[in-house]
Amino acid sequence: MQPTGNLHIGNYLGALKNWVRIQHDYECIFCIVDLHAVTVYQDPAELRAKINETAALYLAAGIDPTDCAIMVQSAVPAHAELAWMLTCVTPIGWLERMTQYKIKAAKQESIGDGLLQYPVLMAADILLYQAGIVPVGEDQAQHLELTRDVAQRFNSLYGDTFVVPNTSLPTVGARVMGLDNPTQKMSKSATGLNHAVALLDAPAKIRKTIMRATTDSSPAVDFETAGPGVLNLLSIYQAFSGEPDDAMQARFTGMRYGDLKKQVAEMAIAHLEPFQQRYREITADPAYLAAILRDGAERVAPIANSTVRTVKQRMGLYT
């Protein structure tokens, strides 16, 4: 995840919760991608604070640093080094057709080259560790396909070097939509006051945001005709509670929207309060957090450096 904006329940239910569930089934590396963040300007002091905040939220969610590596992208220079070598074998046409690049570029009068090269850096993040599976959502499927294309192109040019990562995910997290616009995915970059519930929001703010969520013109929950706003609230409740579909229908069929929102708000608060308590305990000891990030970088650096050495040798570069 990028250390920008405020991580929200969409990030938790869509990714973090899933990461916690699979962390002992795979050899996992969880990265805070600060090099990706600076494809647009970031205030330096705020970026450094957000890096620590994101790491603490990983830990508060339940990522186990004794079994997994939690690290910051820029702490391992091999990310940037491999990205340059992959850039040299990636046709510019592949990058110009990336949907996220076209959307972001259309919103800006002037864009930096980093935005165009963003997917190559993402490919480097994955290929650097010879990753077999990347547990991300469907919105990143195009970037994963590009990573596969880049790996296959490099392997065809220079010999079998990279594992081609699998795009089938081991599990799927909830897709949480914006509370103010349930047709768009909940986003850290959205500016609406009632768009998202941040993981560190106080209970009163959580209630206020959810009570203002968009629903539809019907007076009560009908699973067969419910609009996207109602379905989004039901999805959030189910993702937090783990209730099966039949229990959800029994609980909410015929319930008025005001009562639905109250139940969703209380369910979110019940899960986020202990999460926030763990976060406060973690951030109370900056040395502990710094040690985990330092250890994470030290654990993965030998893998990353070995890959870079191999790539240099294959390309004929000085090693």
ZIFEN-V204969 format. One record per backbone hydrogen bond with DSSP energy under -1.0 kcal/mol. CO is the residue of the C=O (numbers start at 1). NH is the residue of the N-H. E is the energy in kcal/mol with one decimal. If there is no record, write none. Layout:
BEGIN
CO	NH	E
CO	NH	E
END
This chain:
BEGIN
1	33	-1.8
2	4	-1.6
7	199	-2.7
8	12	-1.9
9	13	-3.1
10	14	-2.1
11	15	-1.4
11	16	-2.3
12	17	-3.4
13	174	-1.7
15	19	-2.8
16	20	-2.4
17	21	-1.6
18	22	-1.7
19	23	-1.2
22	25	-1.9
26	28	-1.0
28	69	-1.8
30	71	-2.3
32	34	-1.6
32	73	-2.6
33	37	-1.2
34	38	-1.2
36	39	-1.6
37	40	-1.3
43	47	-2.7
44	48	-2.3
45	49	-1.9
46	50	-2.5
47	51	-2.1
48	52	-1.6
49	53	-2.3
50	54	-2.8
51	55	-2.1
52	56	-2.4
53	57	-2.1
54	58	-2.2
55	59	-2.0
56	60	-2.7
57	61	-2.0
58	63	-2.0
64	67	-1.2
64	68	-2.2
69	30	-3.2
71	32	-2.4
72	75	-1.6
73	76	-1.7
76	79	-2.2
77	81	-2.0
78	82	-2.7
79	83	-1.9
80	84	-1.7
81	85	-1.5
82	86	-2.5
83	87	-2.3
84	88	-1.4
86	89	-1.5
87	90	-1.0
91	94	-1.0
92	96	-2.3
93	97	-1.1
95	98	-1.4
98	102	-2.2
99	103	-2.4
100	104	-2.4
101	105	-2.9
102	106	-1.6
105	108	-1.1
112	115	-1.2
113	117	-2.2
117	121	-1.9
118	122	-2.1
119	123	-2.2
120	124	-2.3
121	125	-2.4
122	126	-1.5
123	127	-3.2
124	128	-2.3
126	129	-1.0
126	131	-1.7
127	130	-1.5
132	166	-3.5
134	136	-1.8
137	140	-1.8
138	141	-1.8
140	144	-2.1
141	145	-2.2
142	146	-2.1
143	147	-2.2
144	148	-2.2
145	149	-2.3
146	150	-3.0
147	151	-2.5
148	152	-2.5
149	153	-2.4
150	154	-2.7
151	155	-2.6
152	156	-2.0
153	157	-1.9
154	158	-3.1
155	159	-1.6
176	186	-2.4
179	214	-2.9
181	184	-2.0
184	178	-3.3
192	195	-1.4
195	179	-2.9
197	9	-2.3
198	201	-1.6
202	206	-2.3
203	207	-2.6
204	208	-2.2
205	209	-2.6
206	210	-2.5
207	211	-2.6
210	213	-1.7
219	257	-1.1
221	254	-2.8
222	226	-1.6
227	231	-2.4
228	232	-2.0
229	233	-1.8
230	234	-2.4
231	235	-2.4
232	236	-2.3
233	237	-2.2
234	238	-2.6
235	239	-2.6
236	240	-2.1
237	241	-2.8
238	242	-3.0
244	248	-2.1
245	249	-2.4
246	250	-2.0
247	251	-2.1
248	252	-2.5
249	253	-2.0
252	255	-2.6
255	221	-2.4
256	260	-2.2
257	261	-2.8
258	262	-1.8
259	263	-2.2
260	264	-2.4
261	265	-2.7
262	266	-2.4
263	267	-2.1
264	268	-2.5
265	269	-2.6
266	270	-2.3
267	271	-1.4
268	272	-2.5
269	273	-2.5
272	276	-3.0
273	277	-1.9
274	278	-2.2
275	279	-2.0
276	280	-2.3
277	281	-1.9
278	282	-2.3
279	283	-2.6
282	285	-1.4
285	289	-1.6
286	290	-2.6
287	291	-2.1
288	292	-1.8
289	293	-2.0
290	294	-2.4
291	295	-2.7
292	296	-2.5
293	297	-2.1
294	298	-2.2
295	299	-2.1
296	300	-1.7
297	301	-1.9
300	304	-2.3
301	305	-3.2
302	306	-1.8
303	307	-2.0
304	308	-2.2
305	309	-2.3
306	310	-2.1
307	311	-2.6
308	312	-2.6
309	313	-2.4
310	314	-2.5
311	315	-2.2
312	316	-1.0
312	317	-2.4
END
